[in-house]
Amino acid sequence: MFTVVGVLAALCLAVVPVEPQPVRTGLDQIKAYHSLFENKRVGIVANHTARSSKGQFIVDVFGQMENVSVTALFGPEHGFEGVAQDGVKVTDASFNGIPIYSLYGKTNKPTPEMLAKVDVLVFDIQDIGARFYTYIYTMAYAMEAAAECGKPFVVLDRPNPINSVSVQGNILNQDFASFVGLYPIPVRHGMTIGELARLFNGQKWLKDGVQADLTVIEMANYQRSQWYDQTGLAFTKPSPNMTSLDAAAVYPGICLLEGTNLSEGRGTDQPFLQCGAPWIDAQAFAAELNKANLPGLRFAPVRFTPTASKHANQECSGVQITVTDRQLLNPFWSGVHLVQTACKMYPKEFQWRQSHFDRLCGTDQIRIAITEQKSLDDIKAQAQKQLDAFLPIRQKYLLYPDIQ
């Protein structure tokens, strides 16, 4: 017979939340895929982020696999060790006697000569979740090269640090395609690196429509809604200026400042979380930005002196950016508003780095509208239509349940 106490106890047990298990990355899963690598010469496209959940580096993980040899390594922007600054070309090197070919130097794409001693090409780099983060195009070019040379391509999946649910911003206009935006995807794409590989391959976006012999080794225990600090994985900054999860959260918008003469905080201890210029009135700028009540963000006056990049060794005034609710963020359009505000408040001092801004935005229409002091409402409405059309395409390539 059930007692009242017993029933209540059962009900209490039924509603106790279950703690999610720590995420296991694709690298953690490779032993189950040993047959893909057995008796093969393996090439690895990676950087310092390619570590297992226990902290073991990818070269060591593969080095411990029986009948597998690592014969070539490939490094993206910032280099295999992840220390070169943005835009700095990286030269070839070696690691424990294995050649490291730079994919951010003389070429962005592995050559047939680089792949001559490779039977299968593996990719494992932590992405950040934004269209203009170049690692995803290093992957695309490597996929292209593997397809052209008849080599299988394996992606070891990793989390999207800013979650794999939120899809925001505009879709790239192919007239503005570049290494900071090759394909028609949103600024905040809401996909993992493995899902992006499936998208690029399945949509035949690689050069001449070639398709790689693609395998994605999935994560275990991953939930799309997770931010990186909810995965149980240790955060390693994937590039020199991506120093925190908050920086990653605002990056899809604050990165647009690269296309202006405002500092985006490079050369400080708070890149992407503070911005400004020597000619800005910090109090007035912060007050004007806060008037807009941008979702999930607040701005405070700040002074800082960059040691590198724009306005190096000059005191700048501007704003400190605080993420108050990351679930509400719409970083791209918040970044556009910040640029629009700076242009309006300081028309004499503000300058565009025109071609770069347009490449980042994937269009020139945003810059033109801001310059002509026109409303962005029509541009935002068109962008939403593009997003609505993209979502069903995205859905086809997802590997993990989508809670949208």
Secondary structure, 3 states (H helix, E strand, C coil): CCCHHHHHHHHHHHCCCCCCCCCECCHHHHHHHHHHHCCEEEEEEECCCCECCCCCEHHHHHHCCCCEEEEEEEECCCCCCCCCCCCCCCCCEEECCEEEEECCCCCCCCCCCCCCCCCEEEEECCCCCECCCCHHHHHHHHHHHHHHHCCCEEEECCCCCCCCCCCEEEECCHHHCECCECCCCEEECCCCHHHHHHHHHHCCCCHHHCCCCEEEECCECCCCCCCHHHCCCCCCCCCCCCCCHHHHHHHHHHHHHHHECCECCCCCCCECCEEEECCCCHHHHHHHHHHCCCCCEEEEEEEECCCCCCCCCCCEEEEEEEECCHHHCCHHHHHHHHHHHHHHHCCCCCCECHHHHHHHHCCCHHHHHHHCCCCCHHHHHHHHHHHHHHHHHHHCCCCCCCCC
